[in-house]
């Protein structure tokens, strides 16, 4: 299938040097991926042919790049990447963003200083963030990623799943009279979020006068009217607009839980890192631009070589939720089968899975080494980490990358004296591609750069494939069907449902 030999390619010092990149606190090594000199030239040429630079500028300057929803895509404006004073529209939007950001900073500082208290007159000691998808995955991932470098100012819990076990876990050992609740929902109509919100309101009422419980609620939304209708005070509502997709919304007030947990300075450093990552993606020539080169590498392995799946293995538990965050970012953005013009395509989309190393080595790494399917791997390592564990983590990551690339032949095994009947079982074909992404540290700036790096890679891949990376109609269909089934259960009327659906719902009704 492959006219490549990684063992041979890795011996080419010139090629390897061309496939190493550095941007801010992030370094990238693509030397273990299945590209040769000819591929590199063709891939760089593809950027020009697909007008990638211009399309990125279109996105950053508010053009309607989300064609199916007729919207601009301006999540980068949240971190101040483009300052286009010639555009009245962008100036006005930046004023709105700055206003909401300052409102959030003032609010968070008042919570930390004790100016804002709960209705019982207590200082806020804990915060529950209720959201799902982009309103949960990004903030929860970052909060965990920063936990080893920063101290909590208040306890932060995240509640997304509607399973009662998750609710119990989020509220366990918390004082409802000293707890603030952040409801993060772009539309303020998300079923799971509203269900959990009502549960939490009932829980808050255990220790407070129910007339004042909603004073403990904070909303982050683009639907202020619905938040007001629910009973949340205007001064406790923080807004972002619909040109910010949920999976790209971390830099909006959706990230408030990070600021409440670690302080506004840490949140602003996160935004600074994201802005730097955006700038890196737009700067330099294509041959030396790490973001462009990584996007091209993913494109080559997916579209040219047909590798549809990708593993992400962060060799630090601090980034334990990063694979889940990337699942939404990449699969929701690029899981499309039609182009902007509506033409069917089967050359795009990447399925992502992952687990922190070294845990992954004792679960699915067997599949990555010896299964018939070749799965490219992103190894993410931290350079400035705890010296007691960093050596072992780094060495394991690089050893796995080398084992995937080089493998072990029958000849090697024979020379080692492996019994002949075991040799076929122990042969590792090698030629399994991987990238190494090295981050300087687990600071807010570095995490911000890593997030922006992958976000911009997704945008570039959307351009290369000619698809809309910013809508998610598949998600919307599931929401509609869920609402219809809820109505059927509430009415205890299953007559209009298909037989399979009717069977399982009847089982549920019988049990309840």
Secondary structure as UniProt FT lines:
FT   HELIX           6..9
FT   TURN            10..11
FT   HELIX           13..18
FT   STRAND          20..23
FT   TURN            24..25
FT   STRAND          26..29
FT   TURN            31..32
FT   HELIX           37..49
FT   TURN            50..51
FT   HELIX           52..60
FT   TURN            61..62
FT   TURN            67..70
FT   HELIX           75..79
FT   TURN            85..86
FT   HELIX           88..113
FT   TURN            119..120
FT   STRAND          126..130
FT   HELIX           133..135
FT   HELIX           137..145
FT   TURN            146..149
FT   STRAND          155..159
FT   HELIX           164..171
FT   TURN            172..173
FT   HELIX           176..178
FT   STRAND          179..184
FT   HELIX           191..204
FT   TURN            205..206
FT   TURN            210..212
FT   HELIX           213..216
FT   STRAND          217..221
FT   HELIX           224..230
FT   HELIX           234..236
FT   STRAND          237..239
FT   TURN            242..243
FT   HELIX           246..248
FT   TURN            250..252
FT   HELIX           253..255
FT   HELIX           256..262
FT   HELIX           264..282
FT   TURN            286..288
FT   HELIX           290..299
FT   HELIX           300..304
FT   STRAND          309..314
FT   HELIX           317..319
FT   TURN            320..321
FT   HELIX           322..326
FT   HELIX           327..332
FT   HELIX           333..334
FT   TURN            340..341
FT   STRAND          351..354
FT   TURN            357..358
FT   HELIX           359..362
FT   TURN            363..364
FT   HELIX           365..370
FT   STRAND          376..382
FT   HELIX           387..406
FT   HELIX           410..415
FT   TURN            416..417
FT   HELIX           420..426
FT   STRAND          434..439
FT   HELIX           444..465
FT   TURN            469..470
FT   HELIX           473..491
FT   TURN            495..496
FT   HELIX           499..511
//
